Amino acid sequence: MLAIAFEKSNLSWQIQLIKQRIGEWIELKLFELMPSKLPNVSISPLLLDVLFWGLVLALGTLVIWWLMPLFRRTWFALQQSAEGQSEPRSPLPPRDLTVAEWLQQAKMFHQQGHYAEACRALYMAMLQRLNDTKVALHEPSRTDGEYLQLVRSLAQSRPYQTLIQTHEQICFGNAQISNETYALCQQAYREIEGQ
């Protein structure tokens, strides 16, 4: 006669054992809490299934939540290595620049014909100046709209508004920034310096 090979264990059977042990443990705890005069209470297998899979789902979600930052960093590093970059691109320099350094960058970008970047550098010089004079301390989360509200209280707010609105056009609009636009921004910044 041929010997038939039987499975000694499989995943389905292991899960059923775990559910059975959990159910028996819950029944034991309920029995310990209940007075002995109450009738015997047993838990339905359907309720055990719902409790078991709910617990598995909750634990799985928690593990994924904890591991998500690691996955993001790894994904970002893989994308950078595929693009041949060693560090993430940032629209801003890695450190805060002084007003003079921003103005130097604006001049350099203007000479290269990068008028949008030149206007942006003037905008950043204005923000640094606002921070240095303690009119509006730099907060990375602050929006152009919030800066507009802050500068409206100033006596001469028009040059600030010009730079902020130009920055909005650069970042959120499709406007082509020309040499004339840069000249307007430069004039606005000179007015700010004269205050």
C-alpha positions as CSV (number, residue, x, y, z in Angstrom):
1,M,0.0,0.0,0.0
2,L,1.1,3.5,-0.7
3,A,1.7,5.7,2.2
4,I,-0.2,9.0,1.9
5,A,1.7,12.1,3.1
6,F,-0.4,14.2,5.4
7,E,0.2,17.8,6.2
8,K,1.4,18.2,9.7
9,S,0.6,21.9,9.8
10,N,-0.6,24.7,7.5
11,L,-1.4,28.4,7.8
12,S,-5.2,27.9,7.9
13,W,-4.9,25.4,10.7
14,Q,-2.5,27.7,12.7
15,I,-4.9,30.6,12.3
16,Q,-7.8,28.5,13.5
17,L,-5.8,27.4,16.6
18,I,-4.9,31.0,17.4
19,K,-8.6,32.0,17.1
20,Q,-9.6,29.1,19.3
21,R,-7.1,30.0,22.0
22,I,-8.1,33.6,21.9
23,G,-11.8,32.6,22.2
24,E,-11.0,30.3,25.1
25,W,-8.9,33.0,26.8
26,I,-11.8,35.5,26.5
27,E,-14.3,33.0,27.8
28,L,-12.0,32.3,30.8
29,K,-11.7,36.0,31.6
30,L,-15.4,36.5,31.3
31,F,-16.0,33.5,33.5
32,E,-13.7,35.0,36.1
33,L,-15.5,38.3,36.1
34,M,-19.0,37.0,36.1
35,P,-20.7,35.7,39.2
36,S,-21.1,31.9,39.2
37,K,-24.9,32.0,39.3
38,L,-25.1,33.4,35.7
39,P,-25.6,30.8,32.8
40,N,-22.6,29.7,30.8
41,V,-21.7,32.3,28.1
42,S,-19.9,31.3,25.0
43,I,-18.7,33.5,22.2
44,S,-19.9,32.8,18.6
45,P,-17.3,31.8,16.0
46,L,-18.4,34.7,13.8
47,L,-17.7,37.2,16.6
48,L,-14.3,35.6,17.1
49,D,-13.5,35.9,13.4
50,V,-14.5,39.5,13.3
51,L,-12.4,40.3,16.5
52,F,-9.4,38.3,15.1
53,W,-9.3,39.9,11.7
54,G,-10.0,43.4,13.2
55,L,-7.0,43.0,15.4
56,V,-4.8,41.8,12.5
57,L,-6.0,44.7,10.4
58,A,-5.3,47.2,13.2
59,L,-1.9,45.9,13.9
60,G,-1.0,45.8,10.2
61,T,-2.1,49.4,9.9
62,L,-0.1,50.5,12.9
63,V,3.1,48.8,11.5
64,I,2.6,50.4,8.1
65,W,2.1,53.8,9.8
66,W,5.4,53.4,11.8
67,L,7.3,52.3,8.7
68,M,6.0,54.9,6.3
69,P,8.8,57.5,7.0
70,L,11.4,54.9,6.4
71,F,9.7,53.9,3.1
72,R,9.5,57.6,2.0
73,R,13.2,58.2,2.8
74,T,14.2,55.1,0.9
75,W,12.0,55.9,-2.1
76,F,13.4,59.4,-2.2
77,A,17.0,58.2,-2.0
78,L,16.3,55.7,-4.8
79,Q,14.8,58.4,-7.0
80,Q,17.8,60.6,-6.4
81,S,20.3,57.9,-7.2
82,A,18.4,57.1,-10.4
83,E,18.6,60.8,-11.4
84,G,22.2,61.0,-10.4
85,Q,21.7,63.5,-7.6
86,S,23.4,63.3,-4.3
87,E,21.1,65.6,-2.3
88,P,17.6,66.9,-2.8
89,R,16.9,69.9,-5.0
90,S,15.7,72.9,-3.1
91,P,14.4,76.1,-4.5
92,L,16.1,77.9,-1.6
93,P,19.8,77.8,-0.7
94,P,20.6,75.5,2.2
95,R,21.3,78.4,4.5
96,D,19.8,81.8,5.1
97,L,21.5,84.5,3.1
98,T,22.0,88.1,4.2
99,V,20.3,90.9,2.4
100,A,23.6,91.8,0.7
101,E,24.0,88.2,-0.5
102,W,20.4,88.1,-1.9
103,L,21.0,91.4,-3.7
104,Q,24.3,90.0,-5.2
105,Q,22.4,86.9,-6.4
106,A,19.7,89.1,-7.9
107,K,22.4,91.1,-9.8
108,M,24.0,87.8,-11.0
109,F,20.7,86.3,-12.2
110,H,19.9,89.6,-14.0
111,Q,23.2,89.6,-15.8
112,Q,22.6,86.0,-16.9
113,G,19.1,86.9,-18.2
114,H,17.2,84.8,-15.5
115,Y,14.8,87.5,-14.7
116,A,12.4,85.3,-12.7
117,E,15.2,84.2,-10.4
118,A,16.5,87.7,-10.1
119,C,13.0,88.9,-9.0
120,R,12.8,86.0,-6.6
121,A,16.2,87.0,-5.1
122,L,14.9,90.6,-4.6
123,Y,11.8,89.1,-2.9
124,M,14.0,87.0,-0.6
125,A,16.1,90.1,0.2
126,M,12.9,91.9,1.2
127,L,11.9,89.0,3.4
128,Q,15.3,88.9,5.0
129,R,15.1,92.7,5.6
130,L,11.7,92.3,7.2
131,N,13.2,89.7,9.5
132,D,16.3,91.7,10.3
133,T,14.2,94.8,11.2
134,K,11.8,92.6,13.2
135,V,8.8,93.8,11.2
136,A,7.9,90.2,10.2
137,L,10.1,87.4,11.5
138,H,10.8,84.6,9.1
139,E,8.6,81.6,9.4
140,P,8.9,78.9,6.6
141,S,5.2,78.2,6.7
142,R,4.2,81.9,6.1
143,T,2.5,82.5,2.8
144,D,2.6,85.4,0.4
145,G,-0.9,86.3,1.5
146,E,0.2,86.5,5.1
147,Y,3.1,88.7,4.2
148,L,0.7,91.0,2.3
149,Q,-1.4,91.3,5.4
150,L,1.7,92.1,7.5
151,V,3.1,94.8,5.2
152,R,-0.3,96.6,4.7
153,S,0.2,98.0,8.1
154,L,3.4,99.8,7.0
155,A,3.4,103.4,6.0
156,Q,4.8,102.6,2.5
157,S,3.4,99.2,1.7
158,R,3.2,99.5,-2.1
159,P,6.8,98.4,-2.9
160,Y,6.4,95.4,-0.7
161,Q,3.1,94.5,-2.4
162,T,4.9,94.8,-5.8
163,L,7.6,92.3,-4.8
164,I,5.1,89.9,-3.2
165,Q,2.7,89.9,-6.1
166,T,5.6,89.3,-8.6
167,H,6.7,86.4,-6.5
168,E,3.2,85.0,-6.6
169,Q,3.2,85.3,-10.4
170,I,6.6,83.5,-10.6
171,C,5.5,80.6,-8.3
172,F,1.8,80.2,-9.1
173,G,1.2,82.0,-12.4
174,N,2.2,81.4,-16.0
175,A,3.5,85.0,-16.4
176,Q,6.8,85.4,-18.3
177,I,9.1,87.6,-16.3
178,S,10.9,90.1,-18.4
179,N,13.6,92.7,-17.9
180,E,10.9,95.3,-17.4
181,T,9.3,93.3,-14.6
182,Y,12.8,93.0,-13.0
183,A,13.2,96.7,-13.3
184,L,9.9,97.3,-11.5
185,C,11.0,94.9,-8.7
186,Q,14.4,96.5,-8.5
187,Q,12.7,100.0,-8.2
188,A,10.4,98.6,-5.5
189,Y,13.3,97.3,-3.5
190,R,15.1,100.6,-3.8
191,E,12.0,102.3,-2.4
192,I,12.1,99.8,0.5
193,E,15.8,100.6,1.2
194,G,15.0,104.3,1.2
195,Q,12.4,103.9,4.0
